[in-house]
């Protein structure tokens, strides 16, 4: 356990909220936005799902009590709220979290997981967005073949989207497999979201896509406050600060919690590219 924990510590802020808040505050002091991400996924026990709901609510309240030193922004997984147990149960839990988020002016991003829950995640998002339009957003994955239609739908809803490539191993019938095609799709969706969407998060560590985004907004005289870049905690910290210093918004996703081992090992198992990604960024700045 010691070796993977040593590796995970670079990418996981801490195991508790109390130890994570100072990490987020330090990032905030460097001009970086933050999103706190309590680790965990695919819960099958209703009692654990209820406990996760309570943990999310406690997290929102802890951030609200931080005296403005931390962004009121969290990321959650619906599978932690009972999505795989019963969708209605999950929605009830989500409403409780979003009610507190609305009361505290906190933004909640619904993470996108594997394709076994993609339909459910988007369906649940559409149901709650009408009630909390300023407090909830979603993630879409560029490599999925359905995403073009999902992007158009989210723009119609004026919903806030975080665009990422996609990290799960999915079959060719559902997801593009080659990187040039994925990059082309990502670029297309990035342009659509920046011109027609609502403050999208351009989530990537890929210099090709970062440069494409900068070139697009500069060529079209689009203000930098129409979107933000997003990266993961522990990945290219100097690059994150440099992009922020250029005048672009840069948000760091900060994972934490005692479920770090499943998070870390699951990502390494899913795709061989993830192993190389982690090893490479152990040494990159």
Secondary structure, 3 states (H helix, E strand, C coil): CHHHHHHHCCCCCCCCHHHHHHHHHHHHHCCCEEEEEECCCCCCCHHHHHHHHHHHHHHHHHHHCCCCCCCCEEEECHHHHCCCCCHHHHHHHHHHHHHHHHHHCCEEEECCCCCCCHHHHHHHHHHHHCCCCCCEEEEEECCECCHHHHHHHHHHHCCCEEEECCCCCCCCCCECCCHHHHHHHHHHHHHHHHHHCCCEEEECCCHHHHHHHHHHHHHCCCCHHHEEEEEECCCCHHHHHHHHHCCCEEEEEEEECCCHHHHHHHHHHHCHHHHHHHHHHCCCC
